[in-house]
Amino acid sequence: MSKVNTLLKITEPNGRTRDFELIPGAVHTIGRFKENNIVLNDRRVSRKHAWIEPTANGYKLVDGYIEDGVLKRSVNHVFVNGAPALERILQDGDRIVIGETTIVIEIAPAPGASSPVAQQSQTSIPIAKPEPRPDLRSVVQNAPTVVDVPAGVNFDDKPLGQTQLRISANEIIGRQSHLSMESEYASPEEIKDLRRKARMLELLYEMSRSLGTVFDLKEIFEKATDLIFRGTPADRVVALLADETIDGRILDYSLVPVGIKTRDANVDALTEKLTISRTITQKVMREKVALLSQDAKTDEQFLGAESIVAQGVRSTICAPLITESNVHGVLYADRLDPFAAFTPDHLELISAVAAQTAVTVETVKAHKRLAREEVARANYSRFMPEYVVKQLLEHPESFRLGGINQSITVLFADIRGFTTLSEKENPEKVVALLNRYFSLMTEIIFEHGGTLDKFIGDGLMAIFGAPTASPEDALNAVKAAVTMQKRLIKLNEEFRAEGYSQVAMGIGLHTGVATIGYIGSDKRSEYTAIGDTVNLASRLESNALGGQILISDATLQASGNRIPVIAREPLTVRNRIQPVEVYEIKWA
């Protein structure tokens, strides 16, 4: 490492300046905490913010600190020459900004102890001697990095017209106070800041209590806008909620106003002509930042936003309704007085209100989603196996009118002699018998991966291979049919013991291509199958005697010829030239 003197010329937020000379070969920590080598009295500086370490090429500035072997980046970051920097080799003339503090680097050759800079340091510059510390370089080489930078946040420092301040998503969700608590006394500015934060906390606490029992979105935004009027000079507050797709994906380009409120009647009369600028709302939604624009007329970002310029709005705050998982919309506040403006404190309050509102909005959405899913689960569980219901709930986009053509196996089952039975027994007994019969048969269909399509009087229709398909669908349908016949024998024994008449069942199965989907109207539809495959399965069932299971050759082939069968007379079916080969399953 060449012999140079590296001097830090520090300018604090209050305008006070001082110099600090780096000690050759030493690591220097920077932060608000008094144990740092370079202490910055700046409320926007973290307790441990950065460090400077010697390298073969001079000194390197590193953003963050080491905690439990993990490198954690600072909240408000480090900027070098106007750009964010995580690590940088320092050069002569570099301008470092940490919080509201500016540090300029001066590097001069040091041929000997009599270097002018060194002499000046010895005579007029108070040198802070760093205490021995652990070697951060050895720790950081193997330390995993935790970056406090939210995805999608823009850190571009190019001029933004009259825009005064932006707050990132990370700060909105978990805003921290940068007030130094290690100082022996508080400055008047710190006391003022504490009072302001105490007032903000009081308002937010009141809001949290009132929102705890609210599950209506309009009422939630009503309380949020009331709080903004009490804590800021806003003339108008608009709450906009983002549209969602059926699967819960946020559409940031489609915002719907759910609450509009003005401070007084005079402003209220103007709201009919006021509009919301998509330029600002989409920037906030997509970049996940809270934005304060002091004068929209001169802000270069919004030159194309006629809705702002035409209205003469002088000050605007837009904060995202952001949580860890999503951005649900924005709170949009206007200050219409051309001679007044919002301040960064107002931006902080509205951002905090928006963040707390967003949590409640997300909770309400979750409750509504769970309620819908519970209703859907209850409805569809009567017709489909649990794993199919789960798949449909996880992919709700499949719940739409229309269908597709796919290969399925259709099963029809019907009680033989039911008309005679119903004439002999009283209605209560008939209904009780049917309910027990259908409950048992439905359970068997679900056990074999089938979907109950519908009950048809004393019969039922089931499909195998939709909405989920597998190579074993036909075989599973055959196994279900055999199980249904076997369990009916035991059910008849129970009926006999209880004084009921015994019943017999005929079953028919066919495999082929059918149209599958939701068929009906927008108000009422059902998941079903239609087509020639369904009609042929029904014909086979109508030709089956009590205790018989008739299948087509297509089902026999699709099941892999793994079941014992007896060939029966071919079945002549309308609209088919060739008779249909029919087989009876030997199940007894």
C-alpha positions as CSV (number, residue, x, y, z in Angstrom):
1,M,0.0,0.0,0.0
2,S,1.5,3.4,-1.0
3,K,2.1,6.0,1.6
4,V,-0.7,8.6,1.4
5,N,-2.7,10.7,3.8
6,T,-6.4,10.2,3.5
7,L,-8.5,13.0,5.0
8,L,-12.3,13.0,5.4
9,K,-13.9,16.5,5.3
10,I,-17.2,16.1,7.1
11,T,-20.2,18.5,6.8
12,E,-23.0,17.6,9.2
13,P,-26.7,18.5,8.7
14,N,-26.5,21.5,11.0
15,G,-23.7,23.0,8.9
16,R,-20.8,22.2,11.3
17,T,-17.6,21.0,9.6
18,R,-14.7,19.0,10.8
19,D,-11.9,16.9,9.5
20,F,-10.9,13.3,10.2
21,E,-7.7,11.7,9.1
22,L,-7.7,7.9,8.5
23,I,-5.1,6.0,10.5
24,P,-3.0,3.9,8.1
25,G,-3.8,0.1,8.4
26,A,-6.8,0.6,10.6
27,V,-10.5,-0.2,10.0
28,H,-12.8,2.8,10.7
29,T,-16.5,2.3,11.5
30,I,-19.0,4.9,10.7
31,G,-22.4,5.5,12.3
32,R,-24.6,7.4,14.8
33,F,-23.6,5.2,17.8
34,K,-20.9,6.8,19.9
35,E,-18.7,3.7,19.9
36,N,-18.0,4.2,16.2
37,N,-14.6,5.6,15.1
38,I,-16.4,8.2,13.0
39,V,-19.5,9.4,14.8
40,L,-22.1,11.2,12.7
41,N,-24.7,13.3,14.6
42,D,-27.4,12.7,11.9
43,R,-30.9,11.3,12.6
44,R,-30.9,9.6,9.2
45,V,-27.7,7.7,9.9
46,S,-28.0,4.2,11.3
47,R,-26.3,3.3,14.6
48,K,-23.9,1.2,12.6
49,H,-23.9,2.5,9.0
50,A,-20.7,1.7,7.2
51,W,-17.0,1.1,7.5
52,I,-13.7,2.1,5.8
53,E,-11.0,-0.6,5.5
54,P,-7.4,-0.5,4.1
55,T,-6.7,-2.3,0.9
56,A,-3.6,-2.7,-1.4
57,N,-5.0,0.2,-3.5
58,G,-5.9,2.6,-0.7
59,Y,-9.1,2.5,1.3
60,K,-12.4,0.8,0.6
61,L,-15.8,2.1,1.8
62,V,-18.3,-0.7,2.6
63,D,-22.1,0.0,3.2
64,G,-23.4,-1.9,6.3
65,Y,-22.1,-3.7,9.3
66,I,-21.4,-7.2,10.6
67,E,-23.8,-8.8,13.1
68,D,-23.6,-12.5,14.1
69,G,-21.4,-13.2,11.1
70,V,-23.9,-11.7,8.7
71,L,-23.3,-8.6,6.6
72,K,-26.3,-6.3,6.9
73,R,-26.7,-3.3,4.7
74,S,-27.8,0.1,6.0
75,V,-31.4,1.3,5.8
76,N,-30.8,4.6,4.1
77,H,-27.7,3.4,2.1
78,V,-24.5,5.1,1.1
79,F,-24.2,7.4,-1.9
80,V,-20.9,8.1,-3.6
81,N,-20.8,10.9,-6.3
82,G,-24.6,10.8,-6.5
83,A,-25.0,7.0,-7.0
84,P,-25.7,4.3,-4.4
85,A,-22.7,2.2,-3.5
86,L,-22.4,-1.0,-1.6
87,E,-18.6,-1.1,-1.8
88,R,-16.1,1.3,-3.4
89,I,-12.4,2.0,-3.5
90,L,-12.1,5.7,-2.4
91,Q,-10.6,8.2,-4.8
92,D,-9.4,11.7,-4.3
93,G,-12.4,14.1,-4.6
94,D,-15.1,11.5,-3.9
95,R,-18.2,13.0,-2.4
96,I,-19.9,10.6,0.0
97,V,-23.5,11.2,1.3
98,I,-24.7,9.3,4.4
99,G,-28.1,10.4,5.6
100,E,-27.9,14.2,5.5
101,T,-24.1,14.2,6.1
102,T,-21.6,15.0,3.3
103,I,-18.0,13.6,3.4
104,V,-15.4,14.7,0.8
105,I,-12.3,12.6,0.4
106,E,-8.9,14.3,0.1
107,I,-5.9,12.0,-0.7
108,A,-2.3,13.5,-0.7
109,P,1.1,11.7,-1.0
110,A,2.9,11.3,2.3
111,P,6.7,11.0,1.5
112,G,7.6,11.4,5.1
113,A,6.5,12.4,8.6
114,S,6.8,16.1,7.4
115,S,3.9,15.8,5.0
116,P,2.0,19.1,4.9
117,V,-1.2,17.3,5.5
118,A,0.3,15.3,8.3
119,Q,1.7,18.5,9.9
120,Q,-1.6,20.2,9.6
121,S,-3.3,17.2,11.2
122,Q,-0.9,17.3,14.1
123,T,-1.3,21.0,14.8
124,S,-4.9,21.9,14.0
125,I,-7.0,18.7,13.3
126,P,-8.3,16.7,16.3
127,I,-7.5,13.1,15.4
128,A,-9.8,10.4,16.8
129,K,-7.7,7.3,17.6
130,P,-9.7,4.2,16.8
131,E,-10.0,1.5,19.5
132,P,-8.9,-2.0,18.6
133,R,-11.7,-3.8,16.8
134,P,-12.3,-7.2,15.2
135,D,-11.0,-7.5,11.7
136,L,-14.1,-6.9,9.6
137,R,-12.4,-8.0,6.5
138,S,-11.9,-11.6,7.7
139,V,-15.6,-11.7,8.7
140,V,-17.1,-10.2,5.5
141,Q,-15.4,-12.6,3.1
142,N,-17.5,-15.5,4.2
143,A,-20.5,-13.6,5.5
144,P,-23.9,-14.0,3.7
145,T,-25.3,-10.6,2.6
146,V,-28.7,-9.4,3.8
147,V,-29.6,-6.4,1.7
148,D,-32.3,-4.1,3.0
149,V,-33.3,-3.0,-0.5
150,P,-36.8,-3.8,-1.5
151,A,-37.3,-5.3,-5.0
152,G,-38.4,-2.8,-7.6
153,V,-37.3,0.4,-5.8
154,N,-35.6,2.9,-8.0
155,F,-32.5,4.5,-6.5
156,D,-31.8,6.8,-9.4
157,D,-30.5,10.2,-8.1
158,K,-31.1,12.1,-11.3
159,P,-32.9,15.5,-10.9
160,L,-36.6,15.0,-10.3
161,G,-37.9,18.5,-10.9
162,Q,-39.5,19.8,-7.7
163,T,-40.1,16.4,-6.2
164,Q,-38.8,16.7,-2.6
165,L,-38.7,13.2,-1.2
166,R,-39.4,9.5,-1.9
167,I,-39.7,6.8,0.8
168,S,-38.9,3.2,-0.2
169,A,-41.1,0.2,0.5
170,N,-38.7,-1.0,3.2
171,E,-39.0,2.2,5.1
172,I,-42.8,2.3,4.7
173,I,-43.3,-1.2,6.1
174,G,-40.7,-1.0,8.9
175,R,-39.8,2.7,9.4
176,Q,-37.2,3.3,12.0
177,S,-36.4,6.3,14.1
178,H,-32.8,7.6,13.5
179,L,-32.8,9.7,16.7
180,S,-29.6,9.1,18.7
181,M,-30.4,7.7,22.1
182,E,-26.8,7.4,23.1
183,S,-26.3,11.2,23.5
184,E,-26.2,12.6,27.0
185,Y,-28.6,15.4,26.0
186,A,-31.1,16.1,23.2
187,S,-30.9,19.1,21.0
188,P,-33.9,21.3,20.4
189,E,-34.3,19.7,17.0
190,E,-34.3,16.3,18.5
191,I,-36.9,17.3,21.1
192,K,-39.1,18.7,18.3
193,D,-38.6,15.5,16.3
194,L,-39.6,13.4,19.4
195,R,-42.7,15.4,19.9
196,R,-43.7,15.1,16.3
197,K,-43.1,11.3,16.4
198,A,-45.1,11.1,19.6
199,R,-48.1,12.8,17.9
200,M,-47.7,10.5,15.0
201,L,-47.7,7.4,17.2
202,E,-50.7,8.7,19.1
203,L,-52.7,9.0,15.8
204,L,-51.5,5.6,14.6
205,Y,-52.3,3.9,17.9
206,E,-55.8,5.4,17.7
207,M,-56.1,4.1,14.1
208,S,-54.9,0.6,15.0
209,R,-57.6,0.4,17.8
210,S,-60.4,1.5,15.5
211,L,-59.3,-0.7,12.6
212,G,-59.1,-3.8,14.8
213,T,-62.9,-4.5,14.5
214,V,-63.5,-3.2,11.0
215,F,-64.0,-5.6,8.1
216,D,-65.6,-3.2,5.5
217,L,-63.2,-1.6,3.0
218,K,-65.1,1.6,2.7
219,E,-65.1,2.0,6.5
220,I,-61.4,1.3,6.7
221,F,-60.6,4.0,4.2
222,E,-63.0,6.4,5.9
223,K,-61.0,6.1,9.1
224,A,-57.7,6.4,7.2
225,T,-58.7,9.6,5.5
226,D,-60.0,11.1,8.7
227,L,-56.6,10.5,10.3
228,I,-54.8,12.1,7.4
229,F,-56.9,15.3,7.7
230,R,-56.1,15.5,11.4
231,G,-52.4,15.0,10.9
232,T,-51.7,16.9,7.6
233,P,-53.0,20.0,5.8
234,A,-54.4,17.8,3.0
235,D,-57.4,19.3,1.2
236,R,-58.5,16.1,-0.6
237,V,-57.7,12.4,0.1
238,V,-58.6,9.7,-2.3
239,A,-58.2,5.9,-1.5
240,L,-57.7,3.8,-4.6
241,L,-57.8,0.0,-4.6
242,A,-56.1,-2.1,-7.3
243,D,-58.2,-4.5,-9.4
244,E,-57.3,-8.1,-9.0
245,T,-57.6,-11.1,-11.3
246,I,-59.6,-14.1,-10.1
247,D,-56.4,-15.7,-8.8
248,G,-55.5,-12.6,-6.7
249,R,-52.9,-11.1,-9.0
250,I,-52.8,-7.3,-8.6
251,L,-53.4,-5.1,-11.7
252,D,-51.4,-2.0,-11.0
253,Y,-52.7,-0.2,-14.0
254,S,-56.4,-0.5,-12.9
255,L,-57.2,1.5,-9.8
256,V,-60.7,1.9,-8.5
257,P,-61.6,4.8,-6.1
258,V,-63.2,3.3,-2.9
259,G,-63.1,6.5,-0.9
260,I,-63.0,10.2,-1.7
261,K,-63.1,12.9,1.0
262,T,-62.4,16.7,1.1
263,R,-61.6,18.9,4.0
264,D,-64.6,21.3,3.6
265,A,-67.5,22.2,1.4
266,N,-65.6,24.7,-0.7
267,V,-63.1,22.0,-1.8
268,D,-65.9,19.5,-2.2
269,A,-67.5,21.7,-4.8
270,L,-64.3,21.4,-6.9
271,T,-64.0,17.6,-6.8
272,E,-66.4,17.0,-9.7
273,K,-63.7,18.5,-12.0
274,L,-60.7,16.9,-10.3
275,T,-59.1,13.7,-11.6
276,I,-56.3,11.4,-10.4
277,S,-53.2,11.2,-12.4
278,R,-52.1,7.7,-13.6
279,T,-48.6,9.1,-14.0
280,I,-48.2,9.4,-10.2
281,T,-50.2,6.4,-9.1
282,Q,-48.6,4.0,-11.5
283,K,-45.1,5.2,-10.5
284,V,-45.9,4.6,-6.9
285,M,-47.5,1.2,-7.5
286,R,-44.7,-0.1,-9.8
287,E,-41.7,1.4,-8.0
288,K,-43.2,0.8,-4.5
289,V,-42.3,4.2,-3.3
290,A,-44.1,6.9,-1.4
291,L,-43.8,10.2,-3.4
292,L,-44.0,13.8,-2.4
293,S,-44.2,16.2,-5.4
294,Q,-44.1,19.8,-4.3
295,D,-45.1,21.5,-7.5
296,A,-46.5,19.4,-10.2
297,K,-46.4,22.2,-12.8
298,T,-42.6,22.3,-12.7
299,D,-41.9,18.7,-12.0
300,E,-40.2,17.3,-15.2
301,Q,-41.5,13.7,-14.5
302,F,-45.1,14.7,-14.8
303,L,-45.0,17.1,-17.8
304,G,-47.4,14.8,-19.7
305,A,-49.9,14.6,-16.8
306,E,-52.5,17.1,-17.9
307,S,-54.7,16.1,-15.0
308,I,-52.2,17.7,-12.6
309,V,-51.1,20.7,-14.6
310,A,-54.6,21.7,-15.6
311,Q,-55.8,21.6,-12.0
312,G,-53.0,23.7,-10.7
313,V,-52.3,21.2,-7.9
314,R,-49.2,22.5,-6.0
315,S,-48.4,19.7,-3.7
316,T,-49.2,16.0,-3.9
317,I,-48.5,12.9,-1.7
318,C,-49.1,9.4,-3.0
319,A,-48.3,6.5,-0.8
320,P,-48.7,2.8,-1.6
321,L,-50.9,0.4,0.3
322,I,-48.0,-1.9,0.7
323,T,-47.4,-5.1,2.7
324,E,-44.7,-7.7,2.6
325,S,-46.6,-9.6,0.0
326,N,-48.3,-7.1,-2.2
327,V,-49.2,-3.5,-3.2
328,H,-53.0,-3.3,-2.9
329,G,-53.5,0.3,-4.0
330,V,-52.6,3.9,-3.0
331,L,-53.6,6.8,-0.8
332,Y,-53.5,10.0,-2.8
333,A,-53.6,13.4,-1.0
334,D,-53.7,16.9,-2.6
335,R,-52.8,20.3,-1.2
336,L,-54.7,22.6,-3.5
337,D,-53.5,25.9,-2.0
338,P,-50.8,27.2,-4.4
339,F,-49.1,29.0,-1.6
340,A,-48.8,26.0,0.8
341,A,-47.2,22.6,0.5
342,F,-46.7,19.3,2.2
343,T,-43.5,18.6,4.1
344,P,-41.5,15.4,4.6
345,D,-43.2,14.9,7.9
346,H,-46.5,14.8,6.2
347,L,-45.1,12.2,3.8
348,E,-44.0,10.1,6.7
349,L,-47.4,10.2,8.4
350,I,-49.4,9.4,5.2
351,S,-46.9,6.6,4.4
352,A,-47.4,5.1,7.9
353,V,-51.2,5.4,7.6
354,A,-51.1,3.7,4.2
355,A,-48.9,0.9,5.5
356,Q,-51.2,0.2,8.5
357,T,-54.3,0.5,6.2
358,A,-52.7,-2.0,3.8
359,V,-52.3,-4.6,6.6
360,T,-56.0,-4.3,7.4
361,V,-57.0,-4.4,3.7
362,E,-54.9,-7.6,3.3
363,T,-56.6,-9.1,6.4
364,V,-60.1,-8.3,5.0
365,K,-59.2,-9.8,1.6
366,A,-57.9,-12.9,3.3
367,H,-61.1,-13.3,5.3
368,K,-63.2,-12.9,2.2
369,R,-61.0,-15.3,0.2
370,L,-61.2,-17.9,3.0
371,A,-65.0,-17.5,3.2
372,R,-65.3,-18.0,-0.6
373,E,-63.0,-21.0,-0.5
374,E,-65.0,-22.5,2.3
375,V,-68.3,-22.1,0.4
376,A,-66.6,-23.5,-2.7
377,R,-65.1,-26.4,-0.8
378,A,-68.4,-27.3,0.8
379,N,-70.2,-27.2,-2.6
380,Y,-67.6,-29.0,-4.7
381,S,-66.7,-31.6,-2.0
382,R,-70.1,-33.1,-2.6
383,F,-69.2,-33.9,-6.2
384,M,-65.4,-34.2,-6.3
385,P,-62.6,-35.9,-4.3
386,E,-60.8,-33.6,-1.9
387,Y,-57.6,-33.4,-4.0
388,V,-59.6,-32.2,-7.0
389,V,-61.3,-29.6,-4.9
390,K,-57.9,-28.4,-3.7
391,Q,-56.6,-28.1,-7.2
392,L,-59.6,-26.1,-8.3
393,L,-59.3,-23.7,-5.4
394,E,-55.6,-23.2,-6.1
395,H,-56.3,-22.6,-9.8
396,P,-59.6,-20.7,-9.8
397,E,-59.0,-19.5,-13.4
398,S,-60.4,-22.9,-14.4
399,F,-63.8,-21.9,-13.0
400,R,-65.1,-20.4,-16.3
401,L,-67.8,-21.2,-18.8
402,G,-66.6,-23.3,-21.7
403,G,-65.0,-26.7,-22.1
404,I,-62.4,-28.8,-23.7
405,N,-62.5,-32.2,-25.5
406,Q,-60.6,-35.0,-23.7
407,S,-60.8,-38.7,-23.2
408,I,-62.7,-39.8,-20.1
409,T,-64.5,-42.9,-18.8
410,V,-68.2,-42.3,-17.9
411,L,-70.1,-44.5,-15.4
412,F,-73.9,-44.6,-15.0
413,A,-75.5,-46.6,-12.2
414,D,-79.3,-47.0,-11.5
415,I,-81.4,-48.9,-9.0
416,R,-83.5,-51.6,-10.6
417,G,-87.2,-51.8,-9.6
418,F,-87.2,-48.5,-7.8
419,T,-90.7,-47.5,-9.0
420,T,-92.2,-50.6,-7.5
421,L,-90.2,-50.0,-4.3
422,S,-91.4,-46.4,-4.0
423,E,-95.0,-47.5,-4.4
424,K,-94.7,-50.0,-1.5
425,E,-92.8,-48.0,1.0
426,N,-93.7,-44.7,2.7
427,P,-91.9,-41.6,1.4
428,E,-89.8,-41.1,4.5
429,K,-88.4,-44.6,4.2
430,V,-87.7,-44.2,0.5
431,V,-85.8,-40.9,1.0
432,A,-83.8,-42.4,3.9
433,L,-82.9,-45.5,1.7
434,L,-81.8,-43.3,-1.2
435,N,-79.7,-41.0,0.9
436,R,-77.8,-44.0,2.4
437,Y,-77.4,-45.6,-1.0
438,F,-76.1,-42.4,-2.6
439,S,-73.7,-41.6,0.3
440,L,-72.1,-45.0,0.0
441,M,-71.8,-44.9,-3.8
442,T,-70.4,-41.3,-3.8
443,E,-67.7,-42.3,-1.2
444,I,-66.7,-45.2,-3.5
445,I,-66.4,-43.0,-6.6
446,F,-64.2,-40.5,-4.6
447,E,-62.0,-43.3,-3.3
448,H,-61.2,-44.3,-6.9
449,G,-60.5,-40.7,-8.1
450,G,-63.8,-40.1,-9.9
451,T,-66.0,-37.0,-10.0
452,L,-69.7,-37.2,-9.2
453,D,-71.4,-35.5,-12.1
454,K,-75.0,-35.6,-11.0
455,F,-77.8,-37.6,-9.4
456,I,-80.6,-38.5,-11.8
457,G,-83.6,-39.6,-9.8
458,D,-82.5,-43.0,-8.4
459,G,-79.4,-43.1,-10.6
460,L,-76.1,-41.3,-10.8
461,M,-73.5,-40.3,-13.3
462,A,-69.7,-40.1,-12.6
463,I,-66.7,-39.3,-14.8
464,F,-63.1,-40.5,-14.5
465,G,-60.3,-38.5,-16.1
466,A,-61.7,-35.0,-15.5
467,P,-60.8,-32.4,-14.3
468,T,-57.6,-34.4,-13.7
469,A,-56.5,-37.2,-16.0
470,S,-54.2,-40.2,-15.5
471,P,-53.4,-43.4,-17.5
472,E,-55.4,-45.4,-14.9
473,D,-58.7,-43.6,-15.3
474,A,-60.5,-46.4,-17.1
475,L,-59.2,-49.1,-14.7
476,N,-60.2,-46.9,-11.7
477,A,-63.7,-46.6,-13.1
478,V,-64.0,-50.4,-13.5
479,K,-62.7,-50.9,-10.0
480,A,-65.2,-48.4,-8.6
481,A,-68.1,-50.2,-10.4
482,V,-67.0,-53.6,-8.9
483,T,-66.7,-52.1,-5.4
484,M,-70.1,-50.5,-5.8
485,Q,-71.7,-53.8,-6.5
486,K,-69.9,-55.6,-3.7
487,R,-70.7,-53.0,-1.1
488,L,-74.4,-53.0,-2.2
489,I,-74.6,-56.6,-0.9
490,K,-73.6,-55.5,2.6
491,L,-75.9,-52.5,2.4
492,N,-78.8,-54.8,1.5
493,E,-78.1,-56.9,4.6
494,E,-78.4,-53.7,6.7
495,F,-81.6,-52.8,4.9
496,R,-83.1,-56.3,5.5
497,A,-82.2,-56.1,9.3
498,E,-83.9,-52.7,9.5
499,G,-87.0,-53.7,7.6
500,Y,-86.2,-52.0,4.3
501,S,-86.7,-53.7,0.9
502,Q,-83.5,-54.8,-0.9
503,V,-82.3,-53.1,-4.0
504,A,-80.4,-54.1,-7.1
505,M,-78.2,-51.9,-9.3
506,G,-77.2,-52.0,-13.0
507,I,-74.0,-50.2,-14.1
508,G,-72.7,-49.2,-17.6
509,L,-69.3,-47.8,-18.6
510,H,-67.8,-46.4,-21.8
511,T,-64.5,-44.6,-22.6
512,G,-64.1,-42.0,-25.3
513,V,-63.7,-38.3,-26.1
514,A,-66.3,-36.0,-24.5
515,T,-66.6,-32.2,-24.0
516,I,-65.8,-31.4,-20.4
517,G,-66.3,-28.0,-18.7
518,Y,-68.7,-25.6,-17.0
519,I,-71.9,-25.6,-18.9
520,G,-74.9,-23.3,-18.2
521,S,-75.4,-19.6,-17.7
522,D,-73.4,-16.8,-16.0
523,K,-75.7,-17.2,-12.9
524,R,-75.8,-20.9,-12.7
525,S,-73.5,-23.5,-14.3
526,E,-72.3,-27.0,-13.5
527,Y,-69.2,-29.0,-14.3
528,T,-70.3,-31.9,-16.5
529,A,-69.5,-33.9,-19.7
530,I,-71.6,-34.1,-22.8
531,G,-71.3,-35.9,-26.1
532,D,-71.7,-39.4,-27.7
533,T,-69.4,-41.0,-25.1
534,V,-71.9,-40.0,-22.3
535,N,-74.9,-41.2,-24.4
536,L,-73.3,-44.6,-25.0
537,A,-72.5,-45.1,-21.3
538,S,-76.1,-44.4,-20.5
539,R,-77.3,-46.9,-23.1
540,L,-75.1,-49.6,-21.6
541,E,-76.4,-48.9,-18.1
542,S,-80.0,-49.1,-19.3
543,N,-79.3,-52.6,-20.8
544,A,-77.7,-53.8,-17.6
545,L,-79.7,-56.1,-15.3
546,G,-79.6,-55.8,-11.5
547,G,-76.1,-56.9,-10.4
548,Q,-74.6,-56.5,-13.9
549,I,-71.7,-54.3,-15.0
550,L,-71.6,-53.7,-18.8
551,I,-68.6,-52.1,-20.4
552,S,-67.7,-51.2,-24.0
553,D,-64.7,-52.6,-25.9
554,A,-63.1,-49.1,-25.6
555,T,-63.2,-49.3,-21.8
556,L,-61.9,-52.9,-21.9
557,Q,-58.9,-51.8,-24.0
558,A,-58.3,-48.6,-22.0
559,S,-58.2,-50.6,-18.7
560,G,-55.4,-52.8,-20.2
561,N,-57.5,-56.0,-20.6
562,R,-56.7,-56.7,-16.9
563,I,-60.3,-57.6,-15.8
564,P,-62.2,-60.9,-16.4
565,V,-65.1,-60.3,-18.7
566,I,-67.8,-62.2,-20.6
567,A,-68.7,-61.2,-24.2
568,R,-72.3,-60.3,-24.7
569,E,-74.5,-59.6,-27.7
570,P,-73.4,-56.4,-29.5
571,L,-75.6,-53.4,-28.9
572,T,-77.2,-51.6,-31.7
573,V,-77.0,-47.8,-31.0
574,R,-78.7,-45.1,-33.0
575,N,-76.4,-42.9,-35.1
576,R,-73.8,-45.7,-35.2
577,I,-73.3,-47.8,-38.3
578,Q,-71.6,-50.8,-36.5
579,P,-73.0,-52.4,-33.4
580,V,-71.1,-51.7,-30.2
581,E,-69.2,-54.7,-28.7
582,V,-70.4,-55.2,-25.1
583,Y,-68.7,-57.1,-22.2
584,E,-70.0,-58.1,-18.8
585,I,-67.5,-57.9,-15.9
586,K,-67.2,-61.1,-13.8
587,W,-67.0,-59.5,-10.4
588,A,-68.8,-62.0,-8.1
